[in-house]
Amino acid sequence: MSRLNVHLFPHGLSVALVVLLWSFAALAEDLPDDFTLPDMDGKAHSLSDFRGKWVLVNYWATWCPPCLEELPELEVFHSGAGGKAVVLGVNMEAIGKPRLRAFVEQQFLSFPILVAGESPSRDQLIGPVEGMPTSYLVTPEGEIVARQVGQITAKAINSFIERYEKSHSGGEK
């Protein structure tokens, strides 16, 4: 099995898409196709709950400066998606839920915030989180098609989705 590993990142003033094939058959077999995590109210959410939509799974923490810079971009992407896509923000730190909730409200985040904690189990991750922020883009069919370690922009995400949909139109896979 191989997956397409696409890194989305800004270069200077323009946004570039870098496409690399990343063959990781052994690793892919060990990764879950789904995960379930609680939100700030304790309600469980699974990745599979969002089938039919693009899902950007973003692993982040309140103490991470690049994460803080990226959050407004994620909100722009989420709120501008018109129901076609959703961001799942997965908080990766030991933080009290009241403090996390206050932070989310101060940032005006409307996308679901899930709580993984400082040391999530392997089945709570859809792939390696080697640094933060780390984002995975999942198709409406549930296939991971892109990964970015580091900040991303709403423009880069939208551009990737547009290119992916054009290259896969007509049922081509």
C-alpha positions in Angstrom: 0.0 0.0 0.0 1.3 3.5 -0.7 -0.2 6.8 0.1 0.4 10.2 -1.5 2.3 12.4 1.0 1.8 16.0 0.0 3.3 18.9 2.0 1.6 22.2 1.8 3.7 25.1 2.8 4.3 28.8 2.1 7.4 29.8 0.2 8.0 33.5 0.4 4.9 35.4 -0.6 3.5 32.6 -2.7 1.9 29.3 -1.7 3.6 26.3 -3.2 2.4 22.7 -3.4 5.1 20.1 -3.2 4.0 16.6 -4.2 6.1 13.6 -3.1 5.3 9.9 -3.2 5.9 8.4 0.2 5.8 4.7 0.2 5.3 3.4 3.7 3.5 0.1 3.4 4.7 -1.3 6.7 3.8 1.9 8.6 0.5 2.3 6.8 -0.6 -1.1 8.0 0.0 -0.1 11.6 -2.0 3.2 11.3 -5.7 3.2 12.2 -8.2 4.2 9.5 -10.2 5.9 12.2 -9.9 7.3 15.6 -12.2 8.4 18.4 -11.5 11.2 20.8 -13.6 13.2 23.2 -14.4 16.9 22.7 -14.2 19.5 25.5 -17.6 18.3 26.8 -16.6 14.7 26.9 -18.6 13.7 23.8 -16.8 11.2 21.6 -16.2 12.0 17.9 -14.7 9.7 15.3 -13.0 10.6 12.1 -15.6 8.3 10.3 -18.4 10.6 11.6 -17.3 13.1 9.0 -17.3 10.8 5.9 -18.6 12.7 2.9 -16.6 15.8 3.8 -13.0 16.8 3.5 -11.4 16.6 6.9 -8.3 18.5 8.0 -7.0 16.8 11.2 -4.7 19.3 13.0 -2.6 18.4 16.0 -1.7 21.4 18.1 -1.1 22.9 21.6 -1.7 26.2 23.2 2.0 26.6 24.1 3.1 26.1 20.4 3.8 29.5 18.7 3.4 28.2 15.1 0.1 26.6 16.2 -1.2 29.9 17.5 -0.3 31.6 14.2 -2.0 28.9 12.2 -5.3 28.8 14.1 -6.8 31.8 12.4 -6.0 30.2 9.0 -7.7 27.0 10.1 -10.8 29.0 11.1 -10.9 30.7 7.7 -10.7 27.4 6.0 -13.3 25.8 8.2 -15.8 28.6 8.2 -15.4 29.2 4.4 -15.9 25.6 3.4 -19.7 25.8 3.2 -20.2 22.4 4.7 -17.8 20.7 2.2 -15.0 20.4 4.7 -14.3 20.4 8.5 -11.3 21.0 10.6 -10.8 18.8 13.6 -8.4 20.4 16.1 -6.8 17.8 18.2 -5.2 19.3 21.3 -2.0 17.5 22.4 -1.2 18.8 25.9 -2.0 18.3 29.5 -4.4 21.2 30.0 -7.6 21.6 32.1 -10.8 21.6 30.1 -11.9 25.0 31.6 -8.6 26.6 30.5 -8.8 25.0 27.1 -12.4 26.1 26.6 -11.4 29.7 27.6 -8.5 29.6 25.1 -10.8 28.3 22.3 -13.4 31.0 23.0 -10.7 33.8 23.0 -9.5 32.5 19.6 -13.1 32.5 18.2 -12.7 28.9 17.0 -15.8 27.3 15.6 -14.4 24.0 14.5 -14.5 20.9 16.8 -11.7 20.7 19.4 -10.9 17.2 20.4 -8.7 16.3 23.4 -5.9 13.8 23.0 -3.7 14.8 25.9 0.0 14.9 26.1 0.6 11.2 25.4 -2.2 9.9 23.1 -2.3 6.2 22.3 -1.3 5.1 18.8 -5.0 4.4 17.9 -5.9 8.0 18.7 -3.6 9.3 15.9 -4.1 8.9 12.2 -0.3 9.2 11.6 2.9 10.3 13.1 3.0 13.6 14.9 6.7 14.5 14.9 6.2 18.2 15.6 3.4 20.7 16.0 1.5 21.7 14.3 0.9 18.6 12.1 -2.0 18.4 9.8 -3.5 15.5 7.8 -6.0 16.0 5.0 -8.5 13.3 4.5 -10.8 12.9 1.5 -14.6 12.6 1.8 -14.0 8.8 1.2 -11.7 8.6 4.2 -8.3 8.4 2.4 -5.3 10.4 3.8 -3.9 12.3 0.9 -1.7 15.0 2.4 0.4 15.6 5.5 2.1 18.8 6.7 4.4 19.2 9.6 4.4 23.0 10.3 2.0 25.8 9.4 -0.4 25.7 6.6 -2.7 28.3 5.1 -6.4 28.2 4.1 -5.3 29.1 0.6 -2.9 26.2 0.4 -5.5 23.7 1.7 -8.2 25.0 -0.8 -5.7 24.9 -3.6 -4.7 21.3 -2.9 -8.4 20.2 -2.7 -9.1 21.9 -6.0 -6.2 20.3 -7.7 -7.0 16.9 -6.2 -10.6 17.0 -7.2 -9.7 18.1 -10.8 -7.2 15.2 -11.1 -9.7 12.7 -9.7 -12.8 13.8 -11.5 -14.7 11.3 -13.5 -14.1 8.5 -11.1 -10.3 8.3 -11.7 -8.3 7.1 -8.7 
